[in-house]
Amino acid sequence: MQPARRSFLRGVGVTLTLPLLNADAEQSTLPERSSETPRRMICVCAPLGLHPENFFPTEVGTNYRLSPYLEILGDYRDDFTVVSGLSHAGMGSSFAHQASASFLTGAPNAGRPGFKNTISLDQFCADHIGSKTRFPSLTLSGEGAGGLSWTRTGALIAADNSPSRVFARLFINGDDDDVQEKLQRIEDGRSILDDVREQARSIRGHLGREDREKLDEYLTSLRELEQRMVNDISWARKPKPHVDVDPPTDIPNASDLIGRTRLLFELSHLALQTDSTRLITIMLAGSSFAPPIEGVTLGHHDLSHHGKDPGKLAQLKIVELETMKTVRDLLKSLRQSREGEGNLLDRTTVFLGSNLGDGSSHSTKNLPVLLAGGGFQHGRHLAFDPDDPPPLCNLYVNMIQRLGIEADSFGTSTGTLAGLELKNS
């Protein structure tokens, strides 16, 4: 096989290409819903951080005084745990903003030359429970297409920043012709997968060990894609759930980060309430323009890099308090939504954090971490030594296990996070 091994197949909007192998470089210089109790997860990243002095309590344990930001969540004190001191292993301040790529993967050295990402927390979980719902996961963003979700091979999954478009995907049924067209696209895609799989297998015997490993990884991805297509066929034949709410209207003003966040949280609540998905990631907005909030005249990005300027700190507090209000309203809507004998908050792990511990100094230590719901024992401040913390990925293992997935490691984890326990009931 010569350069033809890199030939590709096209059809009905699908393009699949064999991976670039060393040999090439040398040559060319729905199932029904089960009776189980659904467990769900929302992961939210505030990419510019949350000002530590306003976020973290000064006391530890269960009798801590609420910080200014946590006071907003006071009615839900027993529904959340705040954790201080945690960080991802192998991160530095030189590439602090790029560390958002590792927020849900824990892959070290984000932003440095040669960095290759790994699978994100939500996609790891989707591999295990994604087939239980119409959408294995939702990847959302408050501004651009950059999100928090990464495939097993370290490719970024583009985030959707249009609530109206996501709402249509979730809840608006097409006519019979639309359904048949979708089914035909899926079938065409499966035929292409068959052809590409045979093409890949035909060259395997001519490759060296390293290239065979790359090709085997590629074939594994094809099998996973085919499994998702089978799931898509099942769900395409079922009507989407009806929700008695008006479709959201997208907010074109990029500076309105609070309005955009609120729309994404409301949409997430609907998606979980209808069991359309059980896994959601949300990258919050961080506009350079002044948001339409009274008392704020500077952009959020500028305020997060305050340099301890009192005026900027005062405005930053206003913006982040408004952000915490949207978190409060999300917790409220989840707790008020009944499901059987429980509520959605008890069955949904809500994780709020950031890739930055301090936006002004670009520190990646002592990341803000708030964990709510999910059936954990809450109402406490867990504090760890920021100079010698357990990996943040330890918390991710707790979250994975809470979804009923049997796993004892993820990313750079060394176990589960000490002090985080499940409710007795």
C-alpha positions as CSV (number, residue, x, y, z in Angstrom):
1,M,0.0,0.0,0.0
2,Q,1.4,3.4,-1.0
3,P,-0.2,6.8,-0.5
4,A,-3.5,5.2,-1.3
5,R,-3.7,4.1,2.3
6,R,-4.5,7.7,3.1
7,S,-7.4,7.8,0.6
8,F,-10.7,8.7,2.1
9,L,-14.4,8.1,1.6
10,R,-17.1,10.8,1.5
11,G,-20.8,10.4,1.6
12,V,-23.8,12.3,2.9
13,G,-21.9,14.8,4.9
14,V,-19.5,12.3,6.4
15,T,-15.8,12.4,5.9
16,L,-13.5,9.7,7.5
17,T,-9.8,9.5,7.0
18,L,-7.3,7.0,8.2
19,P,-4.9,8.3,10.8
20,L,-1.5,9.6,9.8
21,L,0.9,6.8,10.3
22,N,4.7,6.8,10.6
23,A,4.9,4.8,7.4
24,D,3.0,7.6,5.6
25,A,5.4,10.2,7.0
26,E,8.3,8.2,5.7
27,Q,6.6,7.8,2.3
28,S,5.9,11.6,1.9
29,T,8.8,13.4,3.7
30,L,-32.2,3.5,22.1
31,P,-33.1,1.5,24.6
32,E,-36.1,2.0,26.9
33,R,-35.5,3.9,30.2
34,S,-34.6,1.5,32.9
35,S,-36.1,1.3,36.3
36,E,-32.9,2.3,38.0
37,T,-32.6,5.6,39.8
38,P,-30.9,8.0,37.3
39,R,-27.7,9.7,38.5
40,R,-26.6,12.8,36.7
41,M,-23.8,15.3,36.6
42,I,-23.3,19.0,35.6
43,C,-19.7,20.4,35.4
44,V,-19.3,24.1,35.2
45,C,-16.1,26.1,34.7
46,A,-15.7,29.7,35.4
47,P,-12.6,30.3,33.2
48,L,-11.5,33.5,34.9
49,G,-11.7,32.1,38.4
50,L,-13.6,33.3,41.5
51,H,-11.9,35.8,43.8
52,P,-10.5,33.5,46.6
53,E,-11.1,36.0,49.4
54,N,-14.8,36.2,48.6
55,F,-15.2,32.5,47.8
56,F,-13.4,30.5,50.4
57,P,-14.5,30.4,54.1
58,T,-11.9,31.1,56.8
59,E,-13.0,28.2,59.0
60,V,-13.2,24.5,58.1
61,G,-15.6,21.7,59.0
62,T,-19.4,22.1,59.4
63,N,-19.6,25.2,61.5
64,Y,-17.8,27.6,59.1
65,R,-19.1,31.1,58.4
66,L,-20.3,31.5,54.9
67,S,-18.1,33.6,52.7
68,P,-19.6,36.6,50.7
69,Y,-20.1,34.4,47.6
70,L,-21.4,31.4,49.6
71,E,-23.9,33.6,51.4
72,I,-25.8,33.7,48.1
73,L,-26.3,30.0,48.5
74,G,-27.2,30.1,52.2
75,D,-30.6,28.4,51.7
76,Y,-28.7,25.4,50.3
77,R,-25.9,25.2,52.8
78,D,-26.7,21.6,53.6
79,D,-26.8,20.8,49.8
80,F,-23.2,21.7,49.0
81,T,-19.6,21.2,50.0
82,V,-16.8,23.8,49.4
83,V,-13.3,22.5,49.0
84,S,-10.1,24.5,49.2
85,G,-6.5,23.7,48.4
86,L,-7.0,21.5,45.4
87,S,-5.2,21.7,42.1
88,H,-4.3,19.7,39.0
89,A,-0.9,18.0,39.0
90,G,1.6,19.4,36.5
91,M,0.1,22.9,36.0
92,G,1.9,26.2,36.1
93,S,1.1,29.9,35.9
94,S,2.8,30.4,32.6
95,F,-0.1,28.7,30.7
96,A,-2.8,29.4,33.2
97,H,-5.6,30.3,30.7
98,Q,-4.7,27.3,28.6
99,A,-5.2,25.1,31.7
100,S,-8.9,25.2,30.9
101,A,-8.2,22.5,28.4
102,S,-7.3,20.2,31.4
103,F,-10.1,21.3,33.7
104,L,-12.0,18.1,33.2
105,T,-9.1,15.9,32.0
106,G,-6.3,16.5,34.5
107,A,-3.8,16.1,31.8
108,P,-0.5,17.8,32.9
109,N,1.4,20.5,31.0
110,A,-1.6,22.1,29.2
111,G,-0.4,24.8,26.8
112,R,3.1,23.7,26.6
113,P,4.7,22.5,23.3
114,G,3.8,18.9,22.6
115,F,0.8,18.8,25.0
116,K,-1.7,16.1,24.1
117,N,-5.0,16.0,26.0
118,T,-6.8,13.0,27.3
119,I,-10.5,12.1,27.8
120,S,-12.6,14.5,29.8
121,L,-14.6,13.4,32.9
122,D,-17.9,13.7,31.1
123,Q,-16.9,11.7,28.1
124,F,-15.4,9.0,30.3
125,C,-18.8,8.8,32.0
126,A,-20.6,8.9,28.6
127,D,-18.7,5.8,27.5
128,H,-20.5,4.0,30.4
129,I,-23.9,5.6,30.7
130,G,-24.4,7.7,27.6
131,S,-26.5,5.2,25.8
132,K,-29.2,5.4,28.4
133,T,-30.4,8.8,27.1
134,R,-31.1,10.3,23.7
135,F,-28.0,12.5,24.0
136,P,-25.0,10.9,25.6
137,S,-23.8,14.3,26.8
138,L,-24.3,18.0,26.2
139,T,-21.3,20.3,25.7
140,L,-22.3,24.0,26.2
141,S,-20.6,27.3,26.3
142,G,-21.4,30.9,27.2
143,E,-19.5,32.3,24.2
144,G,-17.4,30.6,21.6
145,A,-17.2,26.9,20.5
146,G,-14.4,26.2,23.0
147,G,-15.7,23.9,25.7
148,L,-14.7,21.4,28.4
149,S,-15.2,18.1,26.6
150,W,-12.5,16.0,25.0
151,T,-12.5,12.6,23.3
152,R,-10.5,9.6,24.3
153,T,-7.9,10.5,21.6
154,G,-7.6,14.1,23.0
155,A,-9.7,15.9,20.4
156,L,-11.8,18.9,21.5
157,I,-15.6,18.5,21.2
158,A,-17.0,21.7,19.9
159,A,-19.4,23.4,22.4
160,D,-22.8,24.8,21.5
161,N,-23.3,28.4,22.5
162,S,-26.9,28.7,21.1
163,P,-29.6,27.8,23.6
164,S,-32.3,28.1,20.9
165,R,-30.4,25.6,18.7
166,V,-29.9,23.2,21.6
167,F,-33.6,23.5,22.7
168,A,-34.6,22.5,19.1
169,R,-32.4,19.5,19.2
170,L,-33.8,18.4,22.6
171,F,-37.5,19.1,22.2
172,I,-38.7,20.0,18.7
173,N,-39.7,17.0,16.6
174,G,-39.3,17.0,12.9
175,D,-41.9,15.6,10.5
176,D,-41.8,12.1,9.1
177,D,-39.6,13.2,6.2
178,D,-37.1,14.7,8.6
179,V,-37.0,11.5,10.6
180,Q,-36.5,9.3,7.5
181,E,-33.7,11.6,6.3
182,K,-31.9,11.3,9.6
183,L,-32.3,7.6,9.6
184,Q,-30.9,7.4,6.1
185,R,-27.9,9.6,7.1
186,I,-27.2,7.2,9.9
187,E,-27.4,4.2,7.6
188,D,-25.1,5.9,5.1
189,G,-22.7,6.6,7.8
190,R,-22.7,3.0,9.0
191,S,-21.9,1.9,5.4
192,I,-19.0,4.3,5.2
193,L,-17.7,2.9,8.5
194,D,-17.8,-0.6,7.1
195,D,-15.8,0.5,4.1
196,V,-13.2,2.4,6.2
197,R,-12.9,-0.5,8.6
198,E,-12.1,-2.9,5.8
199,Q,-9.7,-0.4,4.3
200,A,-7.9,-0.1,7.6
201,R,-7.7,-3.8,8.2
202,S,-6.3,-4.4,4.7
203,I,-3.2,-2.4,5.5
204,R,-2.6,-3.6,9.0
205,G,-0.2,-6.4,8.0
206,H,2.1,-4.0,6.2
207,L,2.7,-1.8,9.2
208,G,5.2,-1.6,12.0
209,R,4.3,-2.1,15.7
210,E,3.8,1.6,16.5
211,D,1.6,2.2,13.4
212,R,-0.4,-0.9,14.2
213,E,-1.1,0.5,17.7
214,K,-2.3,3.8,16.1
215,L,-4.5,1.9,13.7
216,D,-6.0,-0.3,16.5
217,E,-6.8,2.9,18.5
218,Y,-8.5,4.2,15.4
219,L,-10.5,1.0,14.9
220,T,-11.6,1.2,18.5
221,S,-12.9,4.8,17.8
222,L,-14.8,3.4,14.8
223,R,-16.5,0.7,17.0
224,E,-17.5,3.4,19.5
225,L,-18.9,5.6,16.7
226,E,-20.9,2.7,15.3
227,Q,-22.4,1.9,18.8
228,R,-23.5,5.6,19.0
229,M,-25.1,5.3,15.6
230,V,-27.1,2.2,16.7
231,N,-28.3,4.3,19.7
232,D,-29.2,7.2,17.4
233,I,-31.4,4.9,15.3
234,S,-33.3,3.8,18.3
235,W,-33.9,7.4,19.5
236,A,-34.7,8.8,16.1
237,R,-37.8,6.6,16.0
238,K,-39.0,7.9,19.3
239,P,-40.7,11.3,19.8
240,K,-38.9,13.9,21.8
241,P,-40.3,14.9,25.2
242,H,-42.7,17.8,25.3
243,V,-41.9,20.8,27.6
244,D,-44.5,23.4,28.3
245,V,-42.1,26.4,28.0
246,D,-41.3,28.8,25.2
247,P,-38.1,28.2,23.2
248,P,-35.3,30.4,24.5
249,T,-34.1,33.4,22.5
250,D,-30.4,33.7,22.1
251,I,-28.6,36.7,23.6
252,P,-26.5,38.3,20.8
253,N,-24.7,40.6,23.2
254,A,-21.5,38.8,24.1
255,S,-20.9,40.9,27.2
256,D,-24.2,39.8,28.8
257,L,-22.4,36.9,30.6
258,I,-25.1,36.6,33.3
259,G,-28.0,36.4,30.9
260,R,-26.2,33.8,28.8
261,T,-25.3,31.8,31.9
262,R,-28.9,31.9,33.1
263,L,-30.2,30.6,29.7
264,L,-27.7,27.7,29.8
265,F,-28.6,26.7,33.3
266,E,-32.4,26.8,32.5
267,L,-31.8,24.7,29.5
268,S,-29.7,22.2,31.5
269,H,-32.5,21.9,34.0
270,L,-34.9,21.0,31.3
271,A,-32.5,18.5,29.7
272,L,-32.0,16.7,33.0
273,Q,-35.7,16.9,34.0
274,T,-36.7,15.2,30.8
275,D,-33.8,12.7,31.1
276,S,-32.7,13.8,27.6
277,T,-29.1,13.5,28.9
278,R,-27.4,12.9,32.2
279,L,-24.1,14.6,31.5
280,I,-23.6,18.3,30.9
281,T,-20.5,20.5,30.7
282,I,-20.7,24.3,30.6
283,M,-17.9,26.8,30.0
284,L,-19.1,30.1,31.3
285,A,-18.5,33.3,29.4
286,G,-15.6,35.7,30.3
287,S,-16.2,38.8,28.0
288,S,-13.7,41.6,27.6
289,F,-16.6,44.0,27.3
290,A,-18.4,45.6,30.3
291,P,-21.5,43.4,31.1
292,P,-24.9,45.1,31.5
293,I,-24.8,45.1,35.3
294,E,-25.4,48.2,37.4
295,G,-22.1,49.4,38.9
296,V,-19.9,47.7,36.4
297,T,-18.0,49.7,33.8
298,L,-15.2,47.3,32.9
299,G,-15.0,43.9,31.1
300,H,-15.0,40.8,33.2
301,H,-11.5,39.8,31.9
302,D,-10.0,43.1,32.9
303,L,-11.6,42.9,36.3
304,S,-10.3,39.4,36.9
305,H,-6.8,40.7,36.3
306,H,-7.3,43.4,39.0
307,G,-3.8,43.7,40.3
308,K,-5.5,44.3,43.7
309,D,-6.9,47.6,42.5
310,P,-9.8,48.4,45.0
311,G,-12.1,49.7,42.3
312,K,-11.6,46.7,40.1
313,L,-12.1,44.3,43.0
314,A,-15.3,46.0,43.9
315,Q,-16.7,45.6,40.4
316,L,-15.4,42.1,40.2
317,K,-17.3,41.2,43.3
318,I,-20.5,42.6,41.8
319,V,-20.1,40.4,38.7
320,E,-19.2,37.3,40.6
321,L,-22.1,37.7,43.0
322,E,-24.4,37.8,40.1
323,T,-22.8,34.6,38.8
324,M,-23.4,33.0,42.2
325,K,-27.0,34.0,42.0
326,T,-27.4,32.0,38.8
327,V,-25.9,29.0,40.5
328,R,-28.3,29.4,43.4
329,D,-31.2,29.5,40.9
330,L,-30.0,26.3,39.3
331,L,-29.8,24.5,42.6
332,K,-33.3,25.8,43.4
333,S,-34.8,24.5,40.2
334,L,-33.2,21.1,40.6
335,R,-34.3,20.8,44.3
336,Q,-37.9,21.8,43.4
337,S,-38.1,19.2,40.6
338,R,-39.5,16.0,42.1
339,E,-38.5,12.6,40.7
340,G,-40.2,9.7,42.4
341,E,-39.6,10.0,46.1
342,G,-36.6,12.3,45.6
343,N,-35.6,15.4,43.7
344,L,-33.2,16.2,40.9
345,L,-30.6,17.9,43.1
346,D,-30.2,14.8,45.2
347,R,-29.6,12.8,42.0
348,T,-27.5,15.4,40.2
349,T,-23.9,16.1,41.1
350,V,-23.3,19.8,40.4
351,F,-19.6,20.7,40.2
352,L,-18.5,24.4,39.9
353,G,-14.8,25.2,39.6
354,S,-12.2,26.9,37.5
355,N,-8.8,26.3,35.9
356,L,-7.6,29.4,37.8
357,G,-7.1,29.8,41.5
358,D,-6.4,33.5,41.2
359,G,-7.1,35.2,37.9
360,S,-4.9,38.2,38.7
361,S,-1.8,36.3,39.4
362,H,-2.6,33.4,37.0
363,S,-2.2,31.0,39.8
364,T,-3.3,27.4,39.1
365,K,-3.2,26.5,42.8
366,N,-6.1,26.4,45.3
367,L,-8.8,26.2,42.7
368,P,-12.3,27.2,43.7
369,V,-14.4,24.0,44.1
370,L,-18.0,23.7,45.0
371,L,-19.8,20.4,44.9
372,A,-23.6,20.3,45.3
373,G,-26.2,17.6,45.3
374,G,-25.6,14.2,44.1
375,G,-26.5,12.4,47.3
376,F,-23.2,13.3,49.1
377,Q,-23.0,14.4,52.7
378,H,-22.7,18.2,52.5
379,G,-22.7,21.3,54.7
380,R,-18.9,21.4,55.2
381,H,-15.7,23.1,54.1
382,L,-13.0,20.5,53.3
383,A,-9.6,22.2,53.4
384,F,-6.4,20.8,52.0
385,D,-2.8,22.1,52.0
386,P,-2.5,24.1,48.7
387,D,1.3,23.4,48.7
388,D,0.8,19.6,48.9
389,P,-2.8,18.9,47.8
390,P,-4.3,15.7,46.6
391,P,-5.1,15.9,42.8
392,L,-8.4,17.4,41.8
393,C,-8.8,14.2,39.8
394,N,-9.4,12.4,43.2
395,L,-12.7,14.3,43.4
396,Y,-13.5,13.2,39.9
397,V,-13.2,9.6,41.0
398,N,-15.9,10.3,43.7
399,M,-18.1,11.8,41.0
400,I,-17.6,8.9,38.6
401,Q,-18.4,6.4,41.3
402,R,-21.5,8.3,42.3
403,L,-22.9,7.8,38.8
404,G,-22.7,4.0,39.4
405,I,-19.6,3.5,37.3
406,E,-17.0,1.1,38.6
407,A,-13.7,2.9,38.4
408,D,-11.0,3.6,41.0
409,S,-8.9,6.0,39.0
410,F,-9.1,8.9,36.5
411,G,-6.4,11.1,35.1
412,T,-3.8,11.9,37.7
413,S,-5.9,10.6,40.7
414,T,-4.4,8.7,43.6
415,G,-7.7,7.5,45.0
416,T,-10.9,9.2,46.1
417,L,-11.0,12.6,47.9
418,A,-10.8,12.1,51.6
419,G,-13.7,13.5,53.7
420,L,-16.3,13.4,50.9
421,E,-18.9,10.8,51.9
422,L,-22.3,9.7,50.7
423,K,-25.6,10.3,52.6
424,N,-26.7,7.5,54.8
425,S,-30.0,7.2,53.1
